[in-house]
Amino acid sequence: MTDTPAQTDKPMFRSDVTVELVKHTAGDSDVLWAARVSTAGEQSLDELSKDPERSKGLINYLMRDRHGSPFEHNSMTFFISAPIFVFREFMRHRVGWSYNEESGRYRQLEPVFYVPGEDRKLVQQGRPGKYEFVQGDPKQHQVVTEAMEDSYRRSYEHYLAMLEAGVAREVARAVLPVGMYSSMYATCNARSLMHFLGLRTQHELAKVPSFPQREIEMVGEKMEQHWATLMPLTYAAFNANGRIAP
Ligand SMILES: Cc1cc2nc3c(=O)[nH]c(=O)nc-3n(C[C@H](O)[C@H](O)[C@H](O)COP(=O)(O)OP(=O)(O)OC[C@H]3O[C@@H](n4cnc5c(N)ncnc54)[C@H](O)[C@@H]3O)c2cc1C
């Protein structure tokens, strides 16, 4: 590990998340190949182009009857930039995921902070287990923006003051908030991604509704877009079967 200074000391505020598909070996043919080894040995790599309808039917059958392991023989690596509170939730997903996150011990952390955008619903209504979120009014958006920006600026000033005084980064970072941006590589396969999407996105086709925090859902939606183009038959079968991971 090498020491890296921050590129700027001036706080920046963002309301988005970014997800880049860094590399992948993922296609519907990986599912077919894995499923068919039990009956046809190795001869099914080009199955998809030979008989598309049959391939579609097989993938749908595997999804419907929850034969999950054929969906594991592929890999997608994402580079994700999001607030730390999103990563806290993200890393609860233990199975079929690998993570590497930037270090607050080896580098000075960049002053980039999350402030909800205008379309972020701010107000929670309802009872426990049955909440809904509704738009905040302009005054509430103003309170949120001012409070967050002020708090972030102060925290980062204290962080810099401690570094200036010779305090180690791993100690000084304790004052930094969970709204600060971090970045990580996250590698998964289609099965683990489906499990994640079932829990961390809301979708009209979901048989079992979930109620994720909007910011992790924003990450999930972007990963889903990438995956849908890589594995269109698997993606269609996931939706057709209620978005429940096999
Ligand atoms: C809307 C929402 C609200 C949440 N709120 C909270 C909260 O308030 N507090 C909180 O702590 N967490 C909360 N979580 C996190 C949640 O409890 C899970 O940790 C997270 O969703 C990951 O799910 P998972 O364990 O199924 O995934 P993974 O860790 O990826 O596991 C995948 C599957 O493997 C199996 N598995 C994994 N580990 C074990 C094990 N040790 N024993 C047996 N089977 C295992 C299970 O079948 C599991 O579904 C919330 C999640 C959501 C989606």
The ligand as an SDF file (V2000), in Angstrom:
LIG
                    3D

 53 58  0  0  0  0  0  0  0  0999 V2000
  -34.9100   -3.4270    3.4770 C   0  0  0  0  0  0  0  0  0  0  0  0
  -33.8090   -3.9740    4.3260 C   0  0  0  0  0  0  0  0  0  0  0  0
  -33.6830   -3.5660    5.6300 C   0  0  0  0  0  0  0  0  0  0  0  0
  -32.6530   -4.0660    6.4410 C   0  0  0  0  0  0  0  0  0  0  0  0
  -32.5320   -3.6480    7.7420 N   0  0  0  0  0  0  0  0  0  0  0  0
  -31.5410   -4.1300    8.5130 C   0  0  0  0  0  0  0  0  0  0  0  0
  -31.3870   -3.7260    9.8770 C   0  0  0  0  0  0  0  0  0  0  0  0
  -32.1480   -2.9170   10.3660 O   0  0  0  0  0  0  0  0  0  0  0  0
  -30.3580   -4.2220   10.6000 N   0  0  0  0  0  0  0  0  0  0  0  0
  -29.4900   -5.1220   10.0730 C   0  0  0  0  0  0  0  0  0  0  0  0
  -28.5800   -5.5660   10.7730 O   0  0  0  0  0  0  0  0  0  0  0  0
  -29.6010   -5.5310    8.7960 N   0  0  0  0  0  0  0  0  0  0  0  0
  -30.5870   -5.0670    8.0050 C   0  0  0  0  0  0  0  0  0  0  0  0
  -30.6840   -5.4730    6.7070 N   0  0  0  0  0  0  0  0  0  0  0  0
  -29.6830   -6.3840    6.1680 C   0  0  0  0  0  0  0  0  0  0  0  0
  -30.2400   -7.8170    6.0630 C   0  0  0  0  0  0  0  0  0  0  0  0
  -30.5610   -8.3360    7.3370 O   0  0  0  0  0  0  0  0  0  0  0  0
  -29.2210   -8.7280    5.3680 C   0  0  0  0  0  0  0  0  0  0  0  0
  -28.0330   -8.7700    6.1370 O   0  0  0  0  0  0  0  0  0  0  0  0
  -28.8460   -8.2560    3.9780 C   0  0  0  0  0  0  0  0  0  0  0  0
  -30.0040   -7.9290    3.2580 O   0  0  0  0  0  0  0  0  0  0  0  0
  -28.0780   -9.3460    3.2380 C   0  0  0  0  0  0  0  0  0  0  0  0
  -28.9630  -10.4030    2.9750 O   0  0  0  0  0  0  0  0  0  0  0  0
  -28.5290  -11.9160    3.0540 P   0  0  0  0  0  0  0  0  0  0  0  0
  -27.9980  -12.2700    4.4120 O   0  0  0  0  0  0  0  0  0  0  0  0
  -29.6690  -12.7190    2.5310 O   0  0  0  0  0  0  0  0  0  0  0  0
  -27.3360  -11.9510    1.9680 O   0  0  0  0  0  0  0  0  0  0  0  0
  -25.9910  -12.7880    1.9700 P   0  0  0  0  0  0  0  0  0  0  0  0
  -25.1730  -12.4550    3.1480 O   0  0  0  0  0  0  0  0  0  0  0  0
  -25.3810  -12.5300    0.6400 O   0  0  0  0  0  0  0  0  0  0  0  0
  -26.4670  -14.2890    2.0880 O   0  0  0  0  0  0  0  0  0  0  0  0
  -27.1390  -14.9310    1.0070 C   0  0  0  0  0  0  0  0  0  0  0  0
  -27.9030  -16.1100    1.5260 C   0  0  0  0  0  0  0  0  0  0  0  0
  -26.9990  -17.0940    2.0410 O   0  0  0  0  0  0  0  0  0  0  0  0
  -27.5640  -17.7200    3.1900 C   0  0  0  0  0  0  0  0  0  0  0  0
  -26.7040  -17.3960    4.3580 N   0  0  0  0  0  0  0  0  0  0  0  0
  -25.7120  -16.4890    4.4180 C   0  0  0  0  0  0  0  0  0  0  0  0
  -25.1320  -16.4960    5.6180 N   0  0  0  0  0  0  0  0  0  0  0  0
  -25.7740  -17.4190    6.3530 C   0  0  0  0  0  0  0  0  0  0  0  0
  -25.6430  -17.8670    7.6740 C   0  0  0  0  0  0  0  0  0  0  0  0
  -24.7460  -17.3650    8.5100 N   0  0  0  0  0  0  0  0  0  0  0  0
  -26.4770  -18.8170    8.1160 N   0  0  0  0  0  0  0  0  0  0  0  0
  -27.3970  -19.3440    7.2890 C   0  0  0  0  0  0  0  0  0  0  0  0
  -27.5970  -18.9590    6.0040 N   0  0  0  0  0  0  0  0  0  0  0  0
  -26.7820  -17.9980    5.5420 C   0  0  0  0  0  0  0  0  0  0  0  0
  -28.9790  -17.1540    3.3520 C   0  0  0  0  0  0  0  0  0  0  0  0
  -29.8580  -17.9710    2.6410 O   0  0  0  0  0  0  0  0  0  0  0  0
  -28.8700  -15.8070    2.6810 C   0  0  0  0  0  0  0  0  0  0  0  0
  -30.1040  -15.3020    2.2020 O   0  0  0  0  0  0  0  0  0  0  0  0
  -31.7150   -4.9850    5.8960 C   0  0  0  0  0  0  0  0  0  0  0  0
  -31.8610   -5.3920    4.5620 C   0  0  0  0  0  0  0  0  0  0  0  0
  -32.8850   -4.8890    3.7780 C   0  0  0  0  0  0  0  0  0  0  0  0
  -32.9740   -5.3380    2.3410 C   0  0  0  0  0  0  0  0  0  0  0  0
  1  2  1  0
  2  3  1  0
  2 52  2  0
  3  4  2  0
  4  5  1  0
  4 50  1  0
  5  6  2  0
  6  7  1  0
  6 13  1  0
  7  8  2  0
  7  9  1  0
  9 10  1  0
 10 11  2  0
 10 12  1  0
 12 13  2  0
 13 14  1  0
 14 15  1  0
 14 50  1  0
 15 16  1  0
 16 17  1  0
 16 18  1  0
 18 19  1  0
 18 20  1  0
 20 21  1  0
 20 22  1  0
 22 23  1  0
 23 24  1  0
 24 25  2  0
 24 26  1  0
 24 27  1  0
 27 28  1  0
 28 29  2  0
 28 30  1  0
 28 31  1  0
 31 32  1  0
 32 33  1  0
 33 34  1  0
 33 48  1  0
 34 35  1  0
 35 36  1  0
 35 46  1  0
 36 37  1  0
 36 45  1  0
 37 38  2  0
 38 39  1  0
 39 40  1  0
 39 45  2  0
 40 41  1  0
 40 42  2  0
 42 43  1  0
 43 44  2  0
 44 45  1  0
 46 47  1  0
 46 48  1  0
 48 49  1  0
 50 51  2  0
 51 52  1  0
 52 53  1  0
M  END
$$$$
